[in-house]
Amino acid sequence: MEQSEALQEVLSKYAVPDPKIVGKLPRGGMQMSYVGHADITRILIEIDPLWRWVPTGWADGRPAIHIENGMATMWGELTLLGHARLGVGSVPASKPDLDKELVSDFLRNAAMRFGICLSLWTKQEWDDLDTNTSSQSQERTVSQKKPSVLAPAPVNTPLSQKQIDDFNKACIKAGITPSLVAAKAEVDLDNLTLADIDKLRVVFKLFQADMLSKLEADDIADAAWQEQARESV
């Protein structure tokens, strides 16, 4: 089987995870679905026992970690079936097991790039949306003289209703109260502008990462309990 066909098979077989491995976390009247890093690792082994990952950078013999605005990020490359794709792990920098949690988050993110558990990710995440409120797309106009690009909207431009709705929907889906995000970001929820959206994104990611870290801790605690139960038999 050619590499492209094998990679396509990963998408068709693993895009929708087995319901047995999907965890649910109630937040804000919604259910957040997730798959723990242990099951992601098992899936990677099933697909390719020789899979591997490496960080994209090193610092003092360790994977390079970038810390900004309270968030720690680590970029890496996941190789599956002989093909490498970039991924990123991001968690609050204050986490005690920072390295382990970054690797766990990276594996989920990088595996998704191959289509693994893709159905659990929204088609267009709020924190990846374009912040330009212009009704026209940001297209490069080609002329005989030189290309031109539409100027971005001023930072004091109010957010469109769609952008506000996208933000609120993303918060609700993640089980986060929009007003808490706004308060933490120190912005006026009733008068949001383009200048506020980056602040909201940072806080939104902090809340998201904190939730995933809690889920990861639950996975570890559950695994320890099961091991203890087996030993006591």
Buried (B, 14 or more C-beta within 10 A) or exposed (E): EEEEEBBEBBEEEBBEBEEEBBBEBEBBEBEBBBBBBBBBBEBBEEBBEEBEBEBEEEEEEEBBBBEEEEBBBBBBBBBBBEBEBEBBBBBBBEBEBBBBBBBBBBBBBBBBBBBBBBBBEEEEBBBEBEBBBEEEEEEEEEEEEEEEEEEBBEEEBBBBEEBBEBBBEBBBBBBBBBEEBBEBBEBEBEEBBBEBBEBBBBBBBBBBBBBBBEBBEEBBEEEEEEEEEEEEE
